[in-house]
Amino acid sequence: MGSGLAAQSAFNQTAGERIPTAMIGTGNRGSYVLKGVMEQPNAKVAALCDLKPARLDAAATAAAKDNPTTYTDWRKIIDRKDIGAVFIATPPHLHSEMAIAALQAGKHVYCEKPIGLTAEHVRDLVKAAKTANQVFVAGQQMRSVRYLSQTIDKIHGGAIGDVLMVKAQRHGAADLPHDSSSSDWYFDVSKSGGYLIEMSVHNLDACNWAIGSRPVRAAGFGGIQLYKNDPAGRTIFDCGLLTYDYANGAKMTFTQSVFHPRQMPGGGQYIHVFGSKGAVDLMQTNTMYPLGTAGEPTALAQKGAESPHAHVTAFYDCITKNGKNPADITVGATAALTAIMGHLAMTKQKLITWSELGVDL
């Protein structure tokens, strides 16, 4: 249940009324998600917030039909009692603080991944989300990809037998552009968390989803192998190699790098799930390859047209139709903590256990 304060200040929707929605952070990710909000028939863009005037002006122009109010102070959005839903798409170190404030003010929250950069961030947001009456959706949007959901349902239904091991990677051919609009925060690990926490949290979440469990310990190594002090003052790694041990006994290896040549095979992103009856290429073919010589490869799901904003639609469906939450606080927290475990393992160069993170889900 929510607190009395949250209940008093929550937006009360009447039948047929569009939900006044605010977007905090209108950069690369925020502007994309804003397009999804504008496509929702039950949403109205009431407010926008960003520190950078060019980004804020571009977002206001894109949402001009709703005539949103613009802000540079996110707290003014929290103070507006007419705002019913808040999207948070800022640099990750701000996610937890903003999401907690929005929930405590009685607003529904869509918080981009990762929901926190530290175990403490995650712990505090978990507490706020579980005591609120509002909808909380984490921006782990792979959870709303239909073919992934269908394939993982088949895995959980026994299509490959017991899940034994996962081998996954997220490789890129280049570093994040050093002159991009996000370069002023991305290369600072205290603001972005680096590639593992800020980006690979998507991949790690999909691995957790397929395995149907969470890791209990992690070990690994990482470093700045190519882009040494590039850009100057850089504190995020450009590669990492990790091993996870799961509560249900499954094992996982995960690698990431930003120096995998584009023309070299084996690049990009993949998740290979190995079971006692066979294995499936989760992200590419969705095909089950049986063990041994008997049987033929079988597609577990067919790729087709996917709504680019299915996750945003699911958020509003949770608010207005009591829809199924594709990425609730437990999903978001587990994904973030999986990435945080890996980051700590690499930076501390020691085995990190789930229990020492101190977050009760």
Secondary structure as a PSIPRED ss2 file (coil, helix, strand):
# PSIPRED VFORMAT (PSIPRED V4.0)

   1 M C   1.000  0.000  0.000
   2 G C   1.000  0.000  0.000
   3 S C   1.000  0.000  0.000
   4 G H   0.000  1.000  0.000
   5 L H   0.000  1.000  0.000
   6 A H   0.000  1.000  0.000
   7 A H   0.000  1.000  0.000
   8 Q H   0.000  1.000  0.000
   9 S H   0.000  1.000  0.000
  10 A C   1.000  0.000  0.000
  11 F C   1.000  0.000  0.000
  12 N C   1.000  0.000  0.000
  13 Q C   1.000  0.000  0.000
  14 T C   1.000  0.000  0.000
  15 A C   1.000  0.000  0.000
  16 G C   1.000  0.000  0.000
  17 E C   1.000  0.000  0.000
  18 R C   1.000  0.000  0.000
  19 I E   0.000  0.000  1.000
  20 P E   0.000  0.000  1.000
  21 T E   0.000  0.000  1.000
  22 A E   0.000  0.000  1.000
  23 M E   0.000  0.000  1.000
  24 I E   0.000  0.000  1.000
  25 G C   1.000  0.000  0.000
  26 T C   1.000  0.000  0.000
  27 G C   1.000  0.000  0.000
  28 N H   0.000  1.000  0.000
  29 R H   0.000  1.000  0.000
  30 G H   0.000  1.000  0.000
  31 S H   0.000  1.000  0.000
  32 Y H   0.000  1.000  0.000
  33 V H   0.000  1.000  0.000
  34 L H   0.000  1.000  0.000
  35 K H   0.000  1.000  0.000
  36 G H   0.000  1.000  0.000
  37 V H   0.000  1.000  0.000
  38 M H   0.000  1.000  0.000
  39 E C   1.000  0.000  0.000
  40 Q C   1.000  0.000  0.000
  41 P C   1.000  0.000  0.000
  42 N C   1.000  0.000  0.000
  43 A E   0.000  0.000  1.000
  44 K E   0.000  0.000  1.000
  45 V E   0.000  0.000  1.000
  46 A E   0.000  0.000  1.000
  47 A E   0.000  0.000  1.000
  48 L E   0.000  0.000  1.000
  49 C E   0.000  0.000  1.000
  50 D C   1.000  0.000  0.000
  51 L C   1.000  0.000  0.000
  52 K C   1.000  0.000  0.000
  53 P H   0.000  1.000  0.000
  54 A H   0.000  1.000  0.000
  55 R H   0.000  1.000  0.000
  56 L H   0.000  1.000  0.000
  57 D H   0.000  1.000  0.000
  58 A H   0.000  1.000  0.000
  59 A H   0.000  1.000  0.000
  60 A H   0.000  1.000  0.000
  61 T H   0.000  1.000  0.000
  62 A H   0.000  1.000  0.000
  63 A C   1.000  0.000  0.000
  64 A H   0.000  1.000  0.000
  65 K H   0.000  1.000  0.000
  66 D H   0.000  1.000  0.000
  67 N C   1.000  0.000  0.000
  68 P C   1.000  0.000  0.000
  69 T E   0.000  0.000  1.000
  70 T E   0.000  0.000  1.000
  71 Y E   0.000  0.000  1.000
  72 T C   1.000  0.000  0.000
  73 D C   1.000  0.000  0.000
  74 W H   0.000  1.000  0.000
  75 R H   0.000  1.000  0.000
  76 K H   0.000  1.000  0.000
  77 I H   0.000  1.000  0.000
  78 I H   0.000  1.000  0.000
  79 D H   0.000  1.000  0.000
  80 R C   1.000  0.000  0.000
  81 K C   1.000  0.000  0.000
  82 D C   1.000  0.000  0.000
  83 I C   1.000  0.000  0.000
  84 G C   1.000  0.000  0.000
  85 A E   0.000  0.000  1.000
  86 V E   0.000  0.000  1.000
  87 F E   0.000  0.000  1.000
  88 I E   0.000  0.000  1.000
  89 A C   1.000  0.000  0.000
  90 T C   1.000  0.000  0.000
  91 P C   1.000  0.000  0.000
  92 P H   0.000  1.000  0.000
  93 H H   0.000  1.000  0.000
  94 L H   0.000  1.000  0.000
  95 H H   0.000  1.000  0.000
  96 S H   0.000  1.000  0.000
  97 E H   0.000  1.000  0.000
  98 M H   0.000  1.000  0.000
  99 A H   0.000  1.000  0.000
 100 I H   0.000  1.000  0.000
 101 A H   0.000  1.000  0.000
 102 A H   0.000  1.000  0.000
 103 L H   0.000  1.000  0.000
 104 Q H   0.000  1.000  0.000
 105 A C   1.000  0.000  0.000
 106 G C   1.000  0.000  0.000
 107 K C   1.000  0.000  0.000
 108 H E   0.000  0.000  1.000
 109 V E   0.000  0.000  1.000
 110 Y E   0.000  0.000  1.000
 111 C E   0.000  0.000  1.000
 112 E C   1.000  0.000  0.000
 113 K C   1.000  0.000  0.000
 114 P C   1.000  0.000  0.000
 115 I C   1.000  0.000  0.000
 116 G C   1.000  0.000  0.000
 117 L C   1.000  0.000  0.000
 118 T C   1.000  0.000  0.000
 119 A H   0.000  1.000  0.000
 120 E H   0.000  1.000  0.000
 121 H H   0.000  1.000  0.000
 122 V H   0.000  1.000  0.000
 123 R H   0.000  1.000  0.000
 124 D H   0.000  1.000  0.000
 125 L H   0.000  1.000  0.000
 126 V H   0.000  1.000  0.000
 127 K H   0.000  1.000  0.000
 128 A H   0.000  1.000  0.000
 129 A H   0.000  1.000  0.000
 130 K H   0.000  1.000  0.000
 131 T C   1.000  0.000  0.000
 132 A C   1.000  0.000  0.000
 133 N C   1.000  0.000  0.000
 134 Q C   1.000  0.000  0.000
 135 V C   1.000  0.000  0.000
 136 F E   0.000  0.000  1.000
 137 V E   0.000  0.000  1.000
 138 A E   0.000  0.000  1.000
 139 G C   1.000  0.000  0.000
 140 Q C   1.000  0.000  0.000
 141 Q H   0.000  1.000  0.000
 142 M H   0.000  1.000  0.000
 143 R H   0.000  1.000  0.000
 144 S H   0.000  1.000  0.000
 145 V C   1.000  0.000  0.000
 146 R H   0.000  1.000  0.000
 147 Y H   0.000  1.000  0.000
 148 L H   0.000  1.000  0.000
 149 S H   0.000  1.000  0.000
 150 Q H   0.000  1.000  0.000
 151 T H   0.000  1.000  0.000
 152 I H   0.000  1.000  0.000
 153 D H   0.000  1.000  0.000
 154 K H   0.000  1.000  0.000
 155 I H   0.000  1.000  0.000
 156 H H   0.000  1.000  0.000
 157 G C   1.000  0.000  0.000
 158 G C   1.000  0.000  0.000
 159 A C   1.000  0.000  0.000
 160 I C   1.000  0.000  0.000
 161 G C   1.000  0.000  0.000
 162 D C   1.000  0.000  0.000
 163 V E   0.000  0.000  1.000
 164 L E   0.000  0.000  1.000
 165 M E   0.000  0.000  1.000
 166 V E   0.000  0.000  1.000
 167 K E   0.000  0.000  1.000
 168 A E   0.000  0.000  1.000
 169 Q E   0.000  0.000  1.000
 170 R E   0.000  0.000  1.000
 171 H E   0.000  0.000  1.000
 172 G C   1.000  0.000  0.000
 173 A C   1.000  0.000  0.000
 174 A C   1.000  0.000  0.000
 175 D C   1.000  0.000  0.000
 176 L C   1.000  0.000  0.000
 177 P C   1.000  0.000  0.000
 178 H C   1.000  0.000  0.000
 179 D C   1.000  0.000  0.000
 180 S C   1.000  0.000  0.000
 181 S C   1.000  0.000  0.000
 182 S C   1.000  0.000  0.000
 183 S H   0.000  1.000  0.000
 184 D H   0.000  1.000  0.000
 185 W H   0.000  1.000  0.000
 186 Y H   0.000  1.000  0.000
 187 F C   1.000  0.000  0.000
 188 D C   1.000  0.000  0.000
 189 V H   0.000  1.000  0.000
 190 S H   0.000  1.000  0.000
 191 K H   0.000  1.000  0.000
 192 S H   0.000  1.000  0.000
 193 G C   1.000  0.000  0.000
 194 G H   0.000  1.000  0.000
 195 Y H   0.000  1.000  0.000
 196 L H   0.000  1.000  0.000
 197 I H   0.000  1.000  0.000
 198 E H   0.000  1.000  0.000
 199 M C   1.000  0.000  0.000
 200 S C   1.000  0.000  0.000
 201 V H   0.000  1.000  0.000
 202 H H   0.000  1.000  0.000
 203 N H   0.000  1.000  0.000
 204 L H   0.000  1.000  0.000
 205 D H   0.000  1.000  0.000
 206 A H   0.000  1.000  0.000
 207 C H   0.000  1.000  0.000
 208 N H   0.000  1.000  0.000
 209 W H   0.000  1.000  0.000
 210 A H   0.000  1.000  0.000
 211 I H   0.000  1.000  0.000
 212 G C   1.000  0.000  0.000
 213 S C   1.000  0.000  0.000
 214 R C   1.000  0.000  0.000
 215 P E   0.000  0.000  1.000
 216 V E   0.000  0.000  1.000
 217 R E   0.000  0.000  1.000
 218 A E   0.000  0.000  1.000
 219 A E   0.000  0.000  1.000
 220 G E   0.000  0.000  1.000
 221 F E   0.000  0.000  1.000
 222 G E   0.000  0.000  1.000
 223 G E   0.000  0.000  1.000
 224 I C   1.000  0.000  0.000
 225 Q C   1.000  0.000  0.000
 226 L C   1.000  0.000  0.000
 227 Y C   1.000  0.000  0.000
 228 K C   1.000  0.000  0.000
 229 N C   1.000  0.000  0.000
 230 D C   1.000  0.000  0.000
 231 P C   1.000  0.000  0.000
 232 A C   1.000  0.000  0.000
 233 G C   1.000  0.000  0.000
 234 R C   1.000  0.000  0.000
 235 T C   1.000  0.000  0.000
 236 I C   1.000  0.000  0.000
 237 F C   1.000  0.000  0.000
 238 D C   1.000  0.000  0.000
 239 C E   0.000  0.000  1.000
 240 G E   0.000  0.000  1.000
 241 L E   0.000  0.000  1.000
 242 L E   0.000  0.000  1.000
 243 T E   0.000  0.000  1.000
 244 Y E   0.000  0.000  1.000
 245 D E   0.000  0.000  1.000
 246 Y E   0.000  0.000  1.000
 247 A C   1.000  0.000  0.000
 248 N C   1.000  0.000  0.000
 249 G C   1.000  0.000  0.000
 250 A C   1.000  0.000  0.000
 251 K E   0.000  0.000  1.000
 252 M E   0.000  0.000  1.000
 253 T E   0.000  0.000  1.000
 254 F E   0.000  0.000  1.000
 255 T E   0.000  0.000  1.000
 256 Q E   0.000  0.000  1.000
 257 S E   0.000  0.000  1.000
 258 V C   1.000  0.000  0.000
 259 F C   1.000  0.000  0.000
 260 H C   1.000  0.000  0.000
 261 P C   1.000  0.000  0.000
 262 R C   1.000  0.000  0.000
 263 Q C   1.000  0.000  0.000
 264 M C   1.000  0.000  0.000
 265 P C   1.000  0.000  0.000
 266 G C   1.000  0.000  0.000
 267 G C   1.000  0.000  0.000
 268 G C   1.000  0.000  0.000
 269 Q E   0.000  0.000  1.000
 270 Y E   0.000  0.000  1.000
 271 I E   0.000  0.000  1.000
 272 H E   0.000  0.000  1.000
 273 V E   0.000  0.000  1.000
 274 F E   0.000  0.000  1.000
 275 G E   0.000  0.000  1.000
 276 S C   1.000  0.000  0.000
 277 K C   1.000  0.000  0.000
 278 G E   0.000  0.000  1.000
 279 A E   0.000  0.000  1.000
 280 V E   0.000  0.000  1.000
 281 D E   0.000  0.000  1.000
 282 L C   1.000  0.000  0.000
 283 M C   1.000  0.000  0.000
 284 Q C   1.000  0.000  0.000
 285 T C   1.000  0.000  0.000
 286 N C   1.000  0.000  0.000
 287 T E   0.000  0.000  1.000
 288 M E   0.000  0.000  1.000
 289 Y E   0.000  0.000  1.000
 290 P E   0.000  0.000  1.000
 291 L C   1.000  0.000  0.000
 292 G C   1.000  0.000  0.000
 293 T C   1.000  0.000  0.000
 294 A C   1.000  0.000  0.000
 295 G C   1.000  0.000  0.000
 296 E C   1.000  0.000  0.000
 297 P C   1.000  0.000  0.000
 298 T E   0.000  0.000  1.000
 299 A E   0.000  0.000  1.000
 300 L C   1.000  0.000  0.000
 301 A C   1.000  0.000  0.000
 302 Q C   1.000  0.000  0.000
 303 K C   1.000  0.000  0.000
 304 G C   1.000  0.000  0.000
 305 A C   1.000  0.000  0.000
 306 E C   1.000  0.000  0.000
 307 S C   1.000  0.000  0.000
 308 P C   1.000  0.000  0.000
 309 H C   1.000  0.000  0.000
 310 A H   0.000  1.000  0.000
 311 H H   0.000  1.000  0.000
 312 V H   0.000  1.000  0.000
 313 T H   0.000  1.000  0.000
 314 A H   0.000  1.000  0.000
 315 F H   0.000  1.000  0.000
 316 Y H   0.000  1.000  0.000
 317 D H   0.000  1.000  0.000
 318 C H   0.000  1.000  0.000
 319 I H   0.000  1.000  0.000
 320 T H   0.000  1.000  0.000
 321 K H   0.000  1.000  0.000
 322 N C   1.000  0.000  0.000
 323 G C   1.000  0.000  0.000
 324 K C   1.000  0.000  0.000
 325 N C   1.000  0.000  0.000
 326 P C   1.000  0.000  0.000
 327 A C   1.000  0.000  0.000
 328 D C   1.000  0.000  0.000
 329 I H   0.000  1.000  0.000
 330 T H   0.000  1.000  0.000
 331 V H   0.000  1.000  0.000
 332 G H   0.000  1.000  0.000
 333 A H   0.000  1.000  0.000
 334 T H   0.000  1.000  0.000
 335 A H   0.000  1.000  0.000
 336 A H   0.000  1.000  0.000
 337 L H   0.000  1.000  0.000
 338 T H   0.000  1.000  0.000
 339 A H   0.000  1.000  0.000
 340 I H   0.000  1.000  0.000
 341 M H   0.000  1.000  0.000
 342 G H   0.000  1.000  0.000
 343 H H   0.000  1.000  0.000
 344 L H   0.000  1.000  0.000
 345 A H   0.000  1.000  0.000
 346 M H   0.000  1.000  0.000
 347 T H   0.000  1.000  0.000
 348 K H   0.000  1.000  0.000
 349 Q C   1.000  0.000  0.000
 350 K C   1.000  0.000  0.000
 351 L C   1.000  0.000  0.000
 352 I E   0.000  0.000  1.000
 353 T E   0.000  0.000  1.000
 354 W C   1.000  0.000  0.000
 355 S H   0.000  1.000  0.000
 356 E H   0.000  1.000  0.000
 357 L H   0.000  1.000  0.000
 358 G C   1.000  0.000  0.000
 359 V C   1.000  0.000  0.000
 360 D C   1.000  0.000  0.000
 361 L C   1.000  0.000  0.000
